[in-house]
């Protein structure tokens, strides 16, 4: 992807850990000296809490973190995809083959959110492939949907955790602004959260999926329906009927919007 970026945008991406790959001639002039002093200073550790006149003053929030989120909030689809592809904000970047940005219709009513890429997703750079992806595709097809028409599919994490381990809180925190911006750009009519970590990221709830199913929740003003991850369903076949009921419930919420 080739985007024309001004100095402010380059500084913003550099702060977020995004490395820009350009011809050698451009690289010769892209040193740290091109960044404004304020941006270079934001990478320093925030000061600890201090005591002033006997009262404890809380340490300010890291400026870099605030600027990173603000920068992501201003991105369009192409800039967001570029930022994800070059992100090095956590250790997951070291072991990935591909980032998994998302796939589907960028004007879709339906947003499907999974947890994290697995081995197949990491190889292909696309969410929900392999047997779990086939199951999801078949369930969507039964509703008259597919990942190319009126459906967008994304994950909470954009990089695969080593050995498909569970996502760590700091990894979810680094990826959350990306998913949030995807929701803002897409403006879906329904979000279906598949799996425990998708539910926790969107709803901030530690309740079991079984207790959250069957009712509408909300994320950024969009109705959210909770269901089981397709990989779980492959190991627990009787719960397929529950997952189908969840999708039918989601469809009813979309239809009720007119």
N, C-alpha and C positions, 0 to 999 in steps of 0.2 A: 504494500500500500504506500502510495507516494502522496504526502500532504505537504502543502506549503505552510510552514509554521513561522510565526514571527518570534522575536526575541522573548516576549512574555510567555508565549506558549511553550517555547523550548525550555525556559527556566522552570515552568510549572511541571513539565514532564520529567525533567531532570530531578526535581525534588521528589517526585513520586517513585523514583527508582527506575524510570523507563529510559532505556538506552536507545538512542536514535542511530540507525545504521545508514550512513551516507557515503558517497564517494570519498576517497582519501583526501582530495583537495578541500572538501568541506570539513573533514575531521581535523585538518591542520589548524583551523581557526575556531574550533569548538571547545577550547579549554575552559577551566573554571572561571577564568577572568571575564568571560562573556556574561556570567550571571551577576545580577545586581547584588551588592553586599548584603541586603536584607535577606535574599534567598539563600546565599551561602551560609549566613549566620543561623538560619532556621534549623540546620542539621545538628546544632549543638544540643546537648541535653538540657532539658528545662530545669531551672533551679528548684531546689527543695523548698518545702514550706519554711517560713521564717517567722520570728516573733518580733512584733512592732508594738511598743508601748504596752507590753504585757499581754497582748492578744496574738494568738496564732493565726497567721495569714496563710491560706491555702496556696499551694504552688499553682501558677497559671497553667492552663492546658497547653500542651506542646503546640507551638505555632505551626510547625511543619505538618502535623496531623490535620489541623484545621485547614491549612492551605491545600493539602492534598485532596480532602473531601470537597472543598469549594471548587477546585480545579476540575474534578470529575463531574460535578454537577453542571458545569458549563459545556460539557462535551456533546457533540452530535454522535451518531452511530459510528461513523468512520473513525473519528478521533478516539472514541471509547474502545473500539476494536484494536486500534494501534496501541493504546495505553495498556490493555490487557496483554497483548502479544509481547510487549517489552517489559512487563512488570517484574521487578525484582525486590518487592517489598517484604517478602518472607522467604524462608529457606526452601520452600517447595520449588522455587525456580531452578534449583540446582539439579533436580532429578527428572524434570519433565522432558518429554520429547516435543509435545505441542501444548499450547494453552487451549482450553476449550471454552470459547467465547459464548457460543449459542448458535442455534440454527432455526430457520423457519421464516414465517411471514412477519415482517416488521410492522404490519398494520393489523395484526391478529387480535381477535377478541379473547383468545385463550392463551394464558401463560402457564406452562408446566415447569415447575422448579424442582430439580433433584438435589442431591447432596454434594457429591464430588465425583470427578472423573475416575473411572477404573482403567484397567490396562488397555482395553480396546478403545476407549474414548481418548486416552493419551496418545495412542498410535494414530488414530484417525483425525483427532482434533474436533470431534463432534460428540455431543452428549447423547446418552442412551442408545448405544449400539450394542451388538451382541444379542444374547438371548433375552436379557431384560428389556432391551430396546425393541425387539420384535414383539414382545408381549405388550408393551406400551402402545406400539403402533397398531396392533390388532384391536386393542380396547378403544383407541381413538377412532379407528375405522368403523367400529360398531356404532359410534355416535355420528358418523358421517364426516369425520375430521381426519386430517393427516398433517404431518409436520411441514408441509409445503403450503398449506392453505388454511388460513384462519387459526393457526397454532404456532406459537413460538416456544422453544424449549431451551432452558438454561440450567446451570447448576449454581449452588451457593459458592463453591470453590471453582476456580478456573484452572487449577493445576492438580495433578494427581498426587495424593499423599503416598509416601513410600509403602509398598506392600498392601495398598488399599486400607491402611489403618484409618481409624476415625479422625475426622478433622479436629485440630486443636483450636481453642478459643481465639488465640492471636491470629491464626490463619483465617478464620471466619471473619474476624474484625477487619483484616486488611482487604478482603474481597467484598465485604458488605457494600461499600460505596459503588462498586461496579454493578452489582445486582440492583441496587436501589436506582441507579441511573437507567438501567435497562427498563425497569418498570415505569419510570417517568417518561422515557421516550416512547415506549410501547403504548402506554395508557390502555391496558387490557380491561375487559369487562369482568374477567374472572381469573383468579390465580389458583392453581391446584398444587399444593405442597406435598411432595412425595418423600416420605422418610423422616426420621426423627430430627436429623440435623437441618433439613430444610424447614421443618416446622419451628424448631428453636430459633433459627435465624430470622424468619419472617415474623413470628409471633412473640418471640422472647419468652416462651413458655417451656417449662420442663415437664409438663403433664404428659402422660402416655398418649399415644395416638388414639388408642381405643376410647379415651375419655374426651378427646377433642373432635372426633368424627361426628357427622350428622348435624352440625350447626355451622352457620356462617361466621367467620372471623373477618378481620380487616387488616390490610397493609396499605398504607398511603391512600386510604379511601377506597381501595379495591376489595371486593369480597374475596375471602380466602377459604378454600375447602381443603381439609386435611385428609390424606389417605396414605396407604402403605406403598413403600417403594417396590417397583416390579421385581427387583432382585430378591426381596423378602417373599414376595408372592410365589416365586419359583420354588422356594423351600417350604412354603406353607400354602399348599393348593386350596384348602377350604376357605381361606380368606380372600380368594379371588372374587367371590360373590360380594363380599363387603366392599372391595375396591370398585367393583362395577356399580354398586349402589352409590358410592361416593361420586363417581363421575356423572351418574344420572342426576344426583342432587345438584352438582355444579351446573349441569345443563339447565335444570329448572331455574336456577338463579339467573342465568344469562337470559332465558326467555322472559323472566319476570321483569327484566329491565326494558322490555319492549323493542 
